[in-house]
């Protein structure tokens, strides 16, 4: 199977599973789940489905357990909707990439805040008003500069 077809099948599985989980799975442990990626084995026998609970108070392990419980239903519907002769077995994996990115962003924000607190500028830069001679020249009452 070509690599382009393989990627297309993965994206179609991701799209269909996202819709099925959102509309058909009634388990309250699942809640709002985002399917972040799907990785299908070259023989199309298994598919690893990466998910992230979205604004859920349920721990990811319980969400994974609920998705695993619904895997046979999801597999059957996936085969029907994509007209696959053999639908891959689904295994669900918690994708902690988003949580890791949020943690790194938080660390960077704290480091920047600590750096600013330790090296605070003396005064914020204000727009220059110009020397008094310039303001007098602008007013039309320029006096000759004795140092010139």
C-alpha positions as CSV (number, residue, x, y, z in Angstrom):
1,X,0.0,0.0,0.0
2,X,1.3,3.4,-0.9
3,X,2.3,5.9,1.9
4,X,-0.2,8.5,0.6
5,X,-3.1,5.9,0.8
6,X,-2.0,4.8,4.3
7,X,-2.0,8.4,5.5
8,X,-5.4,9.0,3.9
9,X,-6.9,6.0,5.7
10,X,-5.4,7.1,9.0
11,X,-7.0,10.6,8.6
12,X,-10.4,9.1,7.6
13,X,-10.3,6.7,10.6
14,X,-9.5,9.8,12.8
15,X,-12.4,11.8,11.4
16,X,-14.9,8.9,11.7
17,X,-13.8,8.0,15.2
18,X,-14.0,11.6,16.4
19,X,-17.6,11.8,15.1
20,X,-18.6,8.4,16.6
21,X,-17.1,9.2,20.0
22,X,-18.8,12.6,20.1
23,X,-22.2,11.4,19.0
24,X,-22.6,7.6,19.6
25,X,-20.6,6.8,22.8
26,X,-22.9,7.4,25.8
27,X,-20.4,6.5,28.5
28,X,-20.2,9.4,30.9
29,X,-16.5,8.6,31.6
30,X,-15.6,9.6,28.0
31,X,-17.0,13.1,28.0
32,X,-15.4,15.5,25.4
33,X,-12.4,13.7,23.8
34,X,-10.2,15.0,21.1
35,X,-8.7,12.4,18.8
36,X,-5.2,13.8,18.1
37,X,-3.8,11.1,15.8
38,X,-4.3,7.6,14.5
39,X,-1.4,5.3,13.6
40,X,-2.4,2.2,11.6
41,X,-0.1,-0.8,11.3
42,X,1.2,-1.6,7.7
43,X,-1.0,-4.7,7.6
44,X,-4.1,-2.7,8.7
45,X,-4.6,-5.2,11.6
46,X,-4.3,-2.7,14.4
47,X,-4.7,1.0,14.9
48,X,-3.4,3.0,17.7
49,X,-5.7,5.9,18.5
50,X,-4.2,8.9,20.4
51,X,-6.7,10.9,22.5
52,X,-6.8,13.9,24.8
53,X,-9.7,14.5,27.2
54,X,-10.9,18.0,26.6
55,X,-12.0,20.0,29.8
56,X,-12.7,16.7,31.6
57,X,-12.5,16.1,35.3
58,X,-12.2,12.3,34.6
59,X,-8.6,11.0,34.8
60,X,-7.2,10.0,31.4
61,X,-6.8,6.4,32.6
62,X,-10.6,6.1,33.2
63,X,-11.3,7.7,29.8
64,X,-9.0,5.1,28.2
65,X,-10.8,2.4,30.0
66,X,-14.2,3.6,28.7
67,X,-12.9,3.9,25.2
68,X,-11.4,0.4,25.4
69,X,-14.8,-0.8,26.6
70,X,-16.5,0.8,23.5
71,X,-13.7,-0.4,21.1
72,X,-15.7,-3.3,19.6
73,X,-18.7,-1.0,18.9
74,X,-16.4,1.6,17.4
75,X,-14.6,-1.0,15.3
76,X,-17.8,-2.3,13.8
77,X,-19.1,1.2,13.0
78,X,-15.7,2.2,11.6
79,X,-15.8,-0.8,9.2
80,X,-19.4,0.0,8.1
81,X,-18.8,3.7,7.5
82,X,-15.5,3.4,5.7
83,X,-16.6,0.2,3.8
84,X,-13.6,-1.7,5.1
85,X,-13.5,-5.5,4.7
86,X,-11.4,-5.8,7.8
87,X,-11.5,-3.0,10.3
88,X,-8.4,-2.7,12.5
89,X,-8.4,-3.5,16.2
90,X,-8.4,-0.3,18.1
91,X,-6.1,0.5,21.0
92,X,-6.4,3.8,22.8
93,X,-3.3,5.8,24.0
94,X,-3.5,9.0,26.1
95,X,-1.6,11.7,24.2
96,X,0.2,13.8,26.8
97,X,1.8,16.0,24.2
98,X,-0.7,18.9,24.8
99,X,-0.3,18.6,28.6
100,X,3.5,18.6,28.1
101,X,3.3,21.7,25.9
102,X,1.2,23.5,28.5
103,X,3.6,22.5,31.2
104,X,6.6,23.9,29.2
105,X,4.7,27.1,28.4
106,X,4.0,27.5,32.1
107,X,7.7,27.0,33.0
108,X,8.7,29.5,30.4
109,X,6.2,32.1,31.6
110,X,7.4,31.7,35.2
111,X,11.1,32.0,34.1
112,X,10.3,35.2,32.2
113,X,8.4,36.7,35.1
114,X,11.2,35.8,37.5
115,X,13.7,37.4,35.1
116,X,11.7,40.6,34.8
117,X,11.3,40.8,38.6
118,X,15.1,40.4,39.2
119,X,16.1,42.8,36.5
120,X,13.4,45.4,36.5
121,X,14.3,48.5,34.5
122,X,14.8,51.7,36.5
123,X,12.2,53.7,34.7
124,X,10.2,52.9,31.6
125,X,11.3,54.7,28.6
126,X,9.2,57.8,27.9
127,X,9.1,59.7,24.6
128,X,11.9,62.3,24.5
129,X,10.7,65.8,25.0
130,X,13.8,67.3,23.5
131,X,16.2,69.8,24.9
132,X,14.8,73.2,25.9
133,X,16.6,74.9,23.0
134,X,14.7,72.7,20.6
135,X,11.3,73.5,22.2
136,X,12.2,77.2,22.1
137,X,13.2,76.9,18.4
138,X,9.9,75.2,17.7
139,X,8.1,78.1,19.3
140,X,10.0,80.5,17.2
141,X,12.0,82.1,20.1
142,X,15.3,80.5,19.5
143,X,18.3,82.0,21.3
144,X,21.8,81.8,19.8
145,X,23.9,79.1,21.4
146,X,27.1,80.6,22.8
147,X,29.1,77.4,22.4
148,X,28.8,77.3,18.7
